[in-house]
Amino acid sequence: MRILHTMLRVGDLQRSIDFYTHVIGMQLLRKSENTENQYTLAFMGFGSNPEHAELELTYNWGVTEYDIGTAYGHIAIGVPDVAAACDRIRKAGGTVTREPGPVKGGKTVIAFVADPDGYKIELIQRTGHVTLG
C-alpha cells in the first residue's frame, strides 16, 4: 500500500492552483469537472502517481470558504534549504507563518507557510529533495 493523494477543499480553485504552481513549484497534473454534482478537481504535484503522491484540490461550486477545524495538521514537503525556500515563497507572494529553525526539542530545520485557504505546509530540510519554485 501507499498514499496516492491528499485532498483539500478550496474556496477559489484558480487562486489555489496559482499558489501551488507559482509559489510552491508544483505542476497542475490534471483537472476535471463534474457538472452533475457541481465540483471541480485539480491534481497537483511534483510528479504523477505512482511515483509521487499528489495533492487533490476540490472546489465545490459556490462554496468560497471552509472551517479548517482543529483536527487538520499540515502537509509536509522536503526541501534542500528551508531558508532559501522561504525566501522564494515570500518573493512569489506567499506567507511564511513560522520562520526557519530547529523543530522544538530537535535539530531538524523546519518552517511553515500557509496557502490561500489557510492550510499549513511544513517545509522540512532534507538533502536530495525537491527545490521549490
C-alpha positions as CSV (number, residue, x, y, z in Angstrom):
1,M,0.0,0.0,0.0
2,R,1.0,3.6,-0.5
3,I,-0.5,7.1,-0.2
4,L,-1.9,8.2,-3.5
5,H,-3.1,11.7,-2.7
6,T,-4.3,14.1,0.0
7,M,-7.5,16.2,-0.7
8,L,-8.1,19.8,0.4
9,R,-11.3,21.7,-0.2
10,V,-10.6,25.2,-1.6
11,G,-12.7,28.3,-1.9
12,D,-11.2,29.6,-5.2
13,L,-9.7,26.9,-7.4
14,Q,-7.7,29.1,-9.7
15,R,-6.2,31.0,-6.7
16,S,-5.1,27.7,-5.2
17,I,-3.7,26.4,-8.5
18,D,-1.7,29.6,-8.9
19,F,-0.4,29.3,-5.3
20,Y,0.7,25.6,-5.6
21,T,2.2,26.2,-9.1
22,H,3.8,29.7,-8.8
23,V,4.6,29.8,-5.1
24,I,5.3,26.2,-4.1
25,G,6.5,24.9,-7.5
26,M,4.1,22.1,-8.2
27,Q,2.6,21.2,-11.5
28,L,-1.0,21.0,-12.4
29,L,-1.2,17.4,-13.4
30,R,-4.8,17.1,-14.4
31,K,-8.2,18.8,-13.9
32,S,-11.7,17.5,-14.2
33,E,-15.2,18.9,-13.8
34,N,-18.3,17.1,-12.6
35,T,-21.2,19.2,-13.8
36,E,-23.9,16.9,-12.4
37,N,-22.5,17.1,-8.8
38,Q,-21.1,20.6,-9.2
39,Y,-17.5,20.2,-8.3
40,T,-14.1,20.6,-10.0
41,L,-10.9,18.7,-9.1
42,A,-7.4,19.7,-9.8
43,F,-4.5,17.3,-9.1
44,M,-1.2,19.0,-8.2
45,G,2.3,17.5,-7.6
46,F,6.0,17.4,-8.2
47,G,5.3,14.3,-10.3
48,S,2.5,11.9,-11.0
49,N,1.3,8.7,-9.4
50,P,2.5,6.1,-8.9
51,E,6.0,7.5,-8.3
52,H,4.8,10.6,-6.4
53,A,1.9,11.3,-4.1
54,E,-0.4,14.1,-5.4
55,L,-2.5,16.9,-3.8
56,E,-6.1,16.9,-4.9
57,L,-7.7,20.4,-4.7
58,T,-11.5,20.1,-4.6
59,Y,-13.7,23.1,-5.5
60,N,-17.4,22.6,-4.6
61,W,-19.2,25.1,-6.8
62,G,-20.4,28.1,-4.9
63,V,-18.6,27.4,-1.6
64,T,-16.0,30.1,-1.1
65,E,-14.6,29.1,2.3
66,Y,-14.3,26.3,4.8
67,D,-13.7,26.0,8.5
68,I,-10.4,24.1,8.7
69,G,-11.2,22.8,12.2
70,T,-8.8,21.7,14.9
71,A,-8.1,18.2,13.6
72,Y,-6.2,19.2,10.5
73,G,-2.5,19.5,10.9
74,H,-0.4,20.2,7.8
75,I,1.2,18.9,4.6
76,A,4.9,18.3,4.7
77,I,7.4,18.9,1.8
78,G,11.1,18.0,1.9
79,V,13.4,20.8,0.6
80,P,17.2,21.0,0.4
81,D,17.3,24.5,2.1
82,V,14.4,25.7,4.2
83,A,15.6,29.3,4.4
84,A,16.1,29.6,0.7
85,A,12.6,28.1,0.1
86,C,11.0,30.6,2.5
87,D,12.8,33.4,0.6
88,R,11.4,32.2,-2.7
89,I,7.9,31.7,-1.3
90,R,7.9,35.3,0.1
91,K,9.1,36.7,-3.2
92,A,6.3,34.8,-5.0
93,G,3.7,36.4,-2.7
94,G,3.4,33.5,-0.1
95,T,3.2,33.8,3.6
96,V,5.7,32.3,6.0
97,T,3.9,31.6,9.3
98,R,6.9,30.1,11.2
99,E,10.4,31.2,10.3
100,P,13.1,28.6,9.6
101,G,14.7,27.0,12.7
102,P,15.0,23.7,14.5
103,V,11.9,21.8,15.5
104,K,11.1,22.0,19.2
105,G,13.2,19.5,21.0
106,G,15.2,18.5,18.0
107,K,17.7,19.6,15.3
108,T,15.7,19.2,12.1
109,V,15.3,22.6,10.4
110,I,11.6,23.4,9.5
111,A,9.4,26.3,8.7
112,F,5.7,26.7,8.0
113,V,3.9,28.5,5.2
114,A,0.1,29.0,4.6
115,D,-1.8,28.5,1.4
116,P,-4.6,31.0,0.3
117,D,-7.2,28.9,2.2
118,G,-5.1,28.9,5.4
119,Y,-3.9,25.3,5.1
120,K,-0.4,24.9,6.7
121,I,2.5,23.5,4.7
122,E,5.6,22.4,6.7
123,L,9.0,22.7,4.9
124,I,11.5,20.1,6.2
125,Q,15.2,20.5,5.4
126,R,16.3,17.3,3.7
127,T,19.1,16.7,1.2
128,G,18.1,15.2,-2.1
129,H,14.5,16.6,-2.1
130,V,12.6,18.9,-4.5
131,T,13.6,22.5,-4.9
132,L,10.6,24.9,-4.6
133,G,10.0,27.5,-7.3
